[in-house]
Amino acid sequence: MFSDLGPDDLFECQMCGECCRGYGGAYVGPGDVRAIAEFIGEDPETFRDRYCQLSGSRPLLAQGGDGRCVFWDHLCTIHPVKPRMCRQWPFIRAILVDVRNWRTMADSCPGIRADAPEEAVLRVVREKLAESGAPA
């Protein structure tokens, strides 16, 4: 019944930056660090020191005074090399853990279709994660 719904039916980015705000930040792996550092002309070690904070032992992009990622300036300034976590938004693994996360995320993201049927959301999230090579 909802098998015809695809990613574009469930989410249309409004370029509002709300996904770039909030607790937690975006984790960056070694490949992300290298790509972003190269993109902004920074040494990877210097990049980690200047633009990351640690969550446990894992680096995540730091946040500015407004609570948004330090690379947000009315648009993502590292868009071509943004971390995997950002590229996957809102089709993230947390939805598969608890599909209610979709509606919670929709409360702050105007691009997420909050009324989407759960079956369609779960199917599309699984498909998008599989496409990206991320574990589902």
N, C-alpha and C positions, 0 to 999 in steps of 0.2 A: 504494500500500500504506500509506504514512504520510500520505497527503493529508488524512486526517481529523484529524490532530493540529493543534491551534491554540496560540496563545500561552499560554493557561491550562494546557495540557497540558505545556508546556515550562518554565514558570516560575510560582512562587507566592511572592510576597514574604513573608518571615518577619519583616520589620520589625527585623532584627538590626543594621543599620547597617554591616555589613561592606563594602558597596559605597561607603560614605562614608569609608572608611579607605584609606590607602595612597598610594604615590608617584603623582604626576601631577595629582591633583585634578581638579576639574570646570571646564572652560573656560566663561567667561561672555562672551557677546557684548553689544553695546550695549543690545539689547532686554532681555536678562537683567538687566543692571546697573540699568537704569531700573526694571524691575518689582520686583526685590528691594529696591532702595533705597526705592521708594515704599512697599512692604509693611512695611518696618521703620522708616519715617519718617526716612530719611536722605537727604541730598543725594547724587546720583549720583557726583560727584567725591570727596566725603568717603567715600562707600561704597567706592570703588576703593582709596583710601588706607588705610582701616581694615580692610577685609575681603578684599582680594585681594592676590595676589603675582603677579609676572610670570614667565611661561615664554617666553623670547624677548621678543617684544613683545606677547604675548597675556596678558590677565589670567585668572587662575583663582582659584577660591575658596580662601582660606587654610586651613591645617590647624591645629588646636589641638595641645596637648602630647601628646594621646593618639593623634595621627596621623589623627584624623577631621576632617572638614569642620567649620569653626567654627560652622556652623549645626546641628550634630547635638547633641541633648540628650535622649537616649533615644528620640527621634523627630526627624524633620526639622522644624525650626522654621520653615522657609520652604516647606514642601511645596506650598502652592497656587501658588507662583511659582518653583519650583525650575528650574534651568537645563535647556535641552533635553537636554543630555547625561545628566542625571539622570533626566529623564522617559523617555528611551529605554531605559534599563538594563533588562535585559541585551541588548536587541535593538539592538546597536550595529554600526557599520560594520566594526570590527576583526574581527568574525566572518566577514564576507565576504572579508576579506583572507586569513584563515587560519582555517578552521572549528575547528581545534584550540584556538583561543582560548576556545571555548565550554567545553570541559572544564577548561581552566586557570582560567577564571573560576569554574566550579563548585567548584573546590577551596576557595574562600573564601566562596562564596555558597551557603548551604544551600537556597535557593529554586530554584536551577537544577537541572533534571533532567539529570544528567551522562550518563545512558545513552540520551538521546534520539538517534534516528537522524540522521546528518549531513544527509541530504536534507531532512528535516523542519525542522531547525534553520535551514538556509540559506533554505528557502522562507519560513518565518515571519519571519526577520530581514528579508528583502527586502520582504515585505508590510508589516511594521511601519514600516520606513524610508519606504516609499512613502506610507503613511498620514500620517506626520508631516511629509512634504515634504522630508525630508533626502535628500541624494544617496546613492544606493546604490552 
